[in-house]
Amino acid sequence: MKKLTPKKNLSLSWKIGLYLSSFSIFLVIIVFLFQAFLLEPMYEASKKNTVETVSNMIVDKIYKSNDKQELADYINQMQESNETCIRVLKESSVYENTYEDTSVESDGGNLGCKLYHLSLNEIASQITKAELSDTRMYLSSQDTNLITPTSNEKLRNITLTRIIDTDQGKIAVMVYSNITPISSTKRILSSQLWYVLAIILLAVVVLTYLMYHTIARPLILINQSAKTLPSGKYVKVKIQNYREAQELDETLTNAAQDIQKADKAKRDLIANVSHDLRTPLTMITGYGEMMKDLPEEKTDENIQVIIDESKRLNALVNDLLDLSKLQEKKIHLSKERFDLTELIQSQLQKYDVYHLQEGYTIDVNLVKNTYIEADKGRIEQVFNNFMTNAIHYSGDQKHIVITQKVEDNNVIVSIQDFGDGIDDKDIEKIWDRYYKVDKEHARASSGSGIGLSIVKEILELHGAQYGVTSKLHEGSTFWFKFPMIK
């Protein structure tokens, strides 16, 4: 069966060109459709709007001014500025339903305007239709017998007739305007459209080139450099085009550094764990072979060494398994109500050996009856890991202080040592599973070296607060806090 190869996506530069070209062609199509179907209706609608606006302005002037000469001058001004013809008629005082020109218009008039060539019947028909209308306006649009010399198309015109009532009787305002055929204009615009399309396509090519060098090329360089990121290597790309690419470059640079640090820490952890595994295995093997070769060495003391080293080996393996399960959220808490004070007191008994054999002093300040709801076994693990850490790093002082106090209905447990302390730059890293602050000052013990990582995972799984305060050469104080319950 033939194996199908996945289809590759277009590069960013091609996509930029494709999107810009598609958008440009879309705009040209919109312009073409506008010219072909909307230009003429919109032109006619504009003409109709013009005659209506002029009509309103003439009516307003009639109501506001009684000076006939002023009205005549205003009418002439409106005709010139709006390319219209205006005729004002008033109802005859002699003949009923008959209109005649005002005195100013009858003296001269605009004899070049079609309105002054209408017959009395045509005028009466326009006025009658206007009076019968609810708005007392009538708009007529019709072809004329005139033909344009360029396109051989008939001219069209529109006439708006409006009737108003005044103190002097009814007045008819007629506004006329030509609608010039725009076929020639459409042909000119259509021919120009090809030039516009050519210019747009040229602009698309130029913009694609510029956007490739300013947007796509920096990302391509970053992508090429990022291919070595899994190995912890990343060559920083010098980018000055835009902020997002600079921030991405900085992020990948930091990621490469973090990968290198994590990889080194992981190797260190494997080395440390391997060393911790080798020690008990060597002891078990050595004592076992000794008792095999020398039957008189099968003493209770030697057998106890093998048992102790087996327990140490088992504790190390359990720590590694616990950390893995905790980080993968595969451990479920078995919460119960218990007295935290009693738990601490019971756990402290196992540290008496450090006082008797190595001279440690452990000061304890506890508060009675501090009940919390948590997984008792896991809280024992937290306390013991904090204690083990304090013993490891207490230095020559060999002094540890355990304090328990209640604040705002919360119980806080702190374990303080007086060793070398932790530098501020290392405070946030000590909870990492691959991090170890100062291996030179770690005392030999049965610990796995990942206790703080386990503490972090357990306390966060409980939703509890925890932390550390430390000062170089003065020691560290690790603490955790739980809400008290009744």
Secondary structure, DSSP 8 states (H G I E B T S, - for coil): -----------HHHHHHHHHHHHHHHHHHHHHHIIIIIHHHHHHHHHHHHHHHHHHHHHHHHHH---HHHHHHHHHHHHHHHT-EEEEEEE-SSSTT-EEE-HHHHHS--TTSGGGG--HHHHHHHHHHHHHSTTSEEEEEEEEEEE-TTT--EEEEEEEEEEEEETTEEEEEEEEEEE---HHHHHHHHHHHHHHHHHHHHHHHHHHHHHIIIIIHHHHHHHHHHTTGGGT--------S-HHHHHHHHHHHHHHHHHHHHHHHHHHHHHHHHHHHHHHHHHHHHHHHHHHH-GGG--HHHHHHHHHHHHHHHHHHHHHHHHHHHHTT-----EEEEEHHHHHHHHHGGGHHHHHHH--EEEEE--S--EEEEEHHHHHHHHHHHHHHHHHT-GGG-EEEEEEEEETTEEEEEEEE-SS---GGGGGGTTSTT--S-GGG----S--S-HHHHHHHHHHHHT-EEEEEEETTTEEEEEEEEE---
